[in-house]
Amino acid sequence: MFFFIFIAWIGKPVSTSCPLEISPPSVVVRYQGSFSANCTSLSNQTDGMGWESPYGGVDLTKGVTSLLLRIDSVPVWELEPMCFVNLHDGDQCTKVLPVTVYKMPDSASLKNVRTVEESRQFAIQCDVVSVAPARNLSVVWHKGNKILSSQTFEESSPSPVSKSSVLTLTAHRDDDGAEIWCEAKLNLWPKEQRPPPVRSEAHTLTVLYQPTFISASNETLDLPAGKNILSCNATGNPLPSYHWQFPQAAQETYKDQDVNYPILTGPFEFPGVYTCTASNSQGTVTKYFTVNKPPGIGPGAIAAIAIAAIVFVICTLGVIHRKCKR
């Protein structure tokens, strides 16, 4: 301690800032790739400069204010080249060039992609193989044209490691047939300079769900029916199977109809309830078509009309008969 106090007391200059500038100020280089950087002294008291580095180092060079470092192949995962300058007064300062050595992943692939039932939770895993540095890795999940999520990692090792990202989802029928994939990218450059990400193969999601009728659940129509087709088309996975049941009076009429088809063709001459069921492994739904007989002339009305007609005829004939006697 007394030694350093003594030096300061006798007036030995102590640098408060280092008059060095490195261009570029930091380097991102592929493993076994090359790079160069220039170190410039901003002091007019420069005596000499050099680069300390186990690869491509430059010995002390007198009488220069700028010195180039060039490394043709980076064979290590950690590298900290250091530029130094010696000043005429015997002071020396140094500046380290930050170097990030990277390796793009060998591959990205999905695991655990399977058929799942609606409303069930399921997990898909994305495996990224041999990437460095993993602390700059992002795994981005895609479904169709949507980004679902992005994950980063805490990793201190500068050398290549493998990482996995797990995405947990709840199955929905709208996801059936959607493509899902993951991509791995290194966040080391501005977006426009970033190399293409490593992308997994896209997998198609298969979601099982019970049938749902495309149109309203139940329908009512009057005879004579305004439509000659009853439709109970439904969506579902697996594809639904269908079955029709008819009013008793219509059994003979529709005995040749395919009761396992979602469309029933008319004409519908018999009132009653026509029932269609749609079924698959996930459930069964039922749709009812109520066919009503239109308001019309019933048996009582017909009898009343007939009696009135007879009375009218009798009365008419009686009046004529009396007129003839006169």
Secondary structure, 3 states (H helix, E strand, C coil): CHHHHHHHHCCCCCCCCCCEEEECCCEEEECCCCEEEEEEECCCCEEEEEEECCCCCEEEEECCCEEEEEECCCCCCCCCCEEEEEECCCCEEEEECCEEEEECCCEEEEECCCCEECCCEEEEEEEEEEEECHHHEEEEEEECCEEEEEEECCCCCCCCEEEEEEEEEECCHHHCCCEEEEEEEECCCCHHHCCCCEECCCEECCEEEEEEECCCCCEEEECCCCCCEEECCEEEECCCEEEEECCHHHCCCCCCCCCCCCEEECCCCCCEEEEEEEEECCEEEEEEEEEECCCCCCHHHHHHHHHHHHHHHHHHHHHHHHHHHC
